[in-house]
Structure formats: structure tokens, C-alpha cells
Amino acid sequence: MKSLFFHVLLVGLVLLSARAGAVPLTLVAEAYPPLIEFHKDVATGPMVNAARQLLAQNGIDAHFVSMPTTRIVGTLPSNLGVCAFAIPFDPGLAETATFVAKVAPISLSVFGVRPDLHTVRNVQDLRGYRVGALDIQEVRDLLDFAGIRYQPVTAGGNGTGMLAAGRFDVWIGDDTTQMATGTPKMRKLFGLARLERWVACEKSTPAKILLAVRTAFKEGVLAASTRPLWRENGLESYFNDARKQFLQKN
């Protein structure tokens, strides 16, 4: 019994020592429920928790700060020692910041609840319907190019709830939203796009930190060790699909 006590104590001291010696790193990210959430400035969600765990294993003590993606893109080049988390690849930003590693794929789909929507199979078929859409650049570009009128809803907004309440005929959003909310009768009409999300760092970030971040995210935030974190949030099926896709492409 005494030996067990000392073993537990030793493990605890080792963990405390490892954390004490960790390098602090600030990561800015936009809320993207249910994957990335901020409650009273505390970051949560399976993508954040997985990132925090993987970075800690590589000697990085991660601190997440909420910031809109548009502001991240505009300020990252001059934000010394800061990294951006889960942002889209931006060729312009890549000239002034370092895109270090992919963290996860994002799947966007078109959803509906009405039984007469079976004929909606592509973007052009959305004409004439009330469309609600996740307000991110890739969706805006696609719908604007196709000439589809839509109401943008921020990632923190309740797009699926608005769909269920009849505010929209169709909703364009992340597949994880449907999995997490389980909105009754909502079904996927068709897949719209698969996107990649990255971690990027300010140019003067030390090479040691860049290497640690790159190593931490060699399998994105989808390393096998993070499965329990996704399962806790009811997103294990997303984890399985996203991990398979990530490993095939990288």
C-alpha cells in the first residue's frame, strides 16, 4: 500500500514538473461550436481539448484566446509569438505568417426537414428556397458565386434550431452540428464541401516551438489518443470519419 502511494505521488510530481517546464504558447481561435467554444474566456470543445493534450505532450502549455477569423488574418503577422488555431489556408497570410500543420478536415453539408426537399441535390437547386448558412468565407464565396441568396448565421448561432423552427427551408452547416444537436427530422440533402483547418504562427516564432507544434499535430487533432475526448462530446463517429480522411490525405 505504501509503495502504491509513493508511486502515485511520483507520477504526480513528474506531471507537475513537466507542466512547470512547458513553454507557454497563446493560440487565437474563433468559436466554432461544438468543436471550439468559449465560456467566460475559457476554451472548451473536443478540438481545443485534443489540441491542448497533444501540445502538452510536446512541451507546450497552450492558452486559447477568442478572436474572429477576420481579425486573426489581419493581426497575426504582427502578433509576436502567437499562433492561430483552426483557420483556413490563406495564400496572402502565408506570405507573412507560417502555416505549420493541418489540424482537422471540416465537412459542410446542406440540411433540411421538409419532406418535399428530396429534389434538392446541388447548389443550383437552392434557388427559391430560404437558405440559412454558416457565416464563413468558403460558404460565402460559393453561394455568392452561384448567385444564391442566403442569411448568414455566425458559428455561435443556432442555425439548426432556426431550421427546425421554420426560419429557413434549408441550412448549410458543419456535419458535427447535426451530430451534436441531434435535431429531430433534420436530414442531410447533399454534401457541399470538405475543407482543411490549419494552425499558423507569426513569422518570428522560434523554430523549437514550430517543431513542437508540427510534431503535436502530425495527425491533426485526430490522434488515436484523443478518441475519448471526442467520444465524451458525442462525436466519435465524426472522429472516425475525419481521422480516416486525414490519414488518407496526409
C-alpha angles and dihedrals in degrees: 000000000000091000090052090052092052091046092054090045091051092050090050092050091049091052092048090048092050091050092046090055095046121117112242116234129181117215121190118208141165118239111261108174131240092014098044121022136166122208114181089339092307113124118224139158131099095277092053094043092048091049092048091051095047094046091049089054087058097048099266123128101205123207116188123210125190116241134151114254092238090058092044091056092048098046107030096088090060098034099100116220094000129125129202117228128212098356127148118257109267118192091202093051090046088069092061104026136041118249100211108178145342113255105186146339118248121211119205122195142170115247135190142171103200115100093222094065095087089107092061103099107141142020095271090057089065092076112117095021128105102251126198116191139187105255102238129126097250093054093045091051094048096047094041091051090050092047094239117156114224145160112241118223122192119242089253092053125098101248095158091049090052089050091051090048091055097250089125134029091211135015126210111204150121119305090230090064091064092046094050099042099036091206107198116251094002110136135179112254096186142331114261108186146336114223136184126232122206144191113231129183137204111267098250094054107132116261090236091061093044090053092049091049092047091049093047091054100041085122094028113236087318102085113144090247091064095058093102090057091055092043091054089059095047092251103112092117089054089048092053094049096042094046092051091049093045094051092048092054100039 
